[in-house]
Amino acid sequence: MTSRVWHPFTQHALHPKMPVIERAMGAVLREVGGKELIDAISSWWVVTHGHCHPPIVKAIQDQAAKLDQTIFAALTHEQAERLAQRLVKIAPTGLDYVFFSDSGSTAVEVGLKMALGYWRNRGQTRTKFVALAGGYHGDTVGTMSVGARGVFTQAYEPVLFQVTHIPFPSEGCEQTCLDALEAACKAGDVAGFVVEPLILGAGGMLIYGPHVLAEMKRVCERFGVLFIADEVMTGFGRTGSMFACEQAGVSPDIMCLAKGITGGAVPLAATLCRADIFEAHYSEDRTKTFFHSSSYTANPIACAAANANLDVWETEPVLERVATLGRMQEERLAAFKTDVRFERVRRLGTIAALDVKVKDQGYLAGIGPILYERFIESGVLLRPLGNTIYVMPPYCISSAQLDKVWAAVGEAEKLDVAAVRDGD
Ligand SMILES: Cc1ncc(COP(=O)(O)O)c(C=O)c1O
């Protein structure tokens, strides 16, 4: 039977048949028929502790039987109230209010709208955004606008708004980036600066130092520009600390969370902000309301999953697991550092990445789909970003499973890839 499903970021002509997943546990996805795939990308970077982590599953079951859904406009519920209190407690200081939504894209979209509403309600004309070149913040029109422009935004370019993109602070070019940020902020019309702290995810797993992030914050402070940290990928331990901003000692004005907020079990997002951003919208004048919602805002089942996730963080040695995984990744990367087939071998926390040396680079690099198929055949789920291979597994992955993942990377590169190699 012809499938009627249209899949995300999938060229159907190249994927006529897709594996059908029926179960998941720990770091493994199981197909109908029993074949197992090691989920080395945490199912798009969402699964932290492991698939179907029992306390999170139980919280979802219990909540579903009690309160499944309620409108969240001018009504509230216990799970959301408790979750907001707990998020404020663990977040960098100064983030005092929490707005819930459903995905990373909406978390950032909400952040942009909060910034615009803040300035408007304070009677100031600040309507521009600055962002880091190569960034990815989601696929809504607003988040595509602040993200990198490329093949994936071409069709939508006519409706994207103008944003100043400053150069990525690659090693040796940090000052160029900071100077560009300062020049943009000086104009006095910038509402906010949007940034993925310490690492660009979809932009190619590009890493930069905490000192640069701290300096970016200082520049924004000097010009009164709101600092919007997109911790959608980095949040909940990925980079070695609960939030990446912690490593730079940075307290953002707005912080966007999603993916790992529920341990990766169900969709939920949160945008945290400073009290004065909330207060700028607090008024008996209804025109100052924060005009954003979605039907499932703060869905109780999703909030229960997020509370269970925070319980896991409180009761299980999650940061130790994160540190162990970081060490395990580093050990396996060692062999690739001297391997002439690869370059830019790098790691931040639990995330390891390397680039295959080919002339044909970038998101549409021909090598990407070939590697993807090869990995699937080897029983490993990895989705290279063009010629960049990255491994970002759930924190529960075993040493043997990780060995299998890296063996697949080494082997895949040796086999078919030689056929498409057109570099060196
Ligand atoms: C940094 C960052 N921001 C935003 C998003 C968008 O999140 P979602 O896919 O949940 O909309 C992503 C997704 O990968 C991301 O990595």
The ligand as a Gaussian input file, in Angstrom:
#p B3LYP/6-31G(d) Opt

LIG

0 1
 C       19.405000      24.963000      18.264000
 C       18.060000      24.570000      17.758000
 N       17.038000      25.439000      17.832000
 C       15.802000      25.126000      17.422000
 C       15.540000      23.890000      16.867000
 C       14.156000      23.558000      16.397000
 O       13.593000      22.594000      17.211000
 P       12.324000      21.739000      16.757000
 O       12.799000      20.818000      15.692000
 O       11.868000      21.048000      17.980000
 O       11.307000      22.721000      16.234000
 C       16.567000      22.956000      16.760000
 C       16.316000      21.630000      16.176000
 O       17.181000      20.877000      15.876000
 C       17.861000      23.303000      17.218000
 O       18.886000      22.452000      17.134000

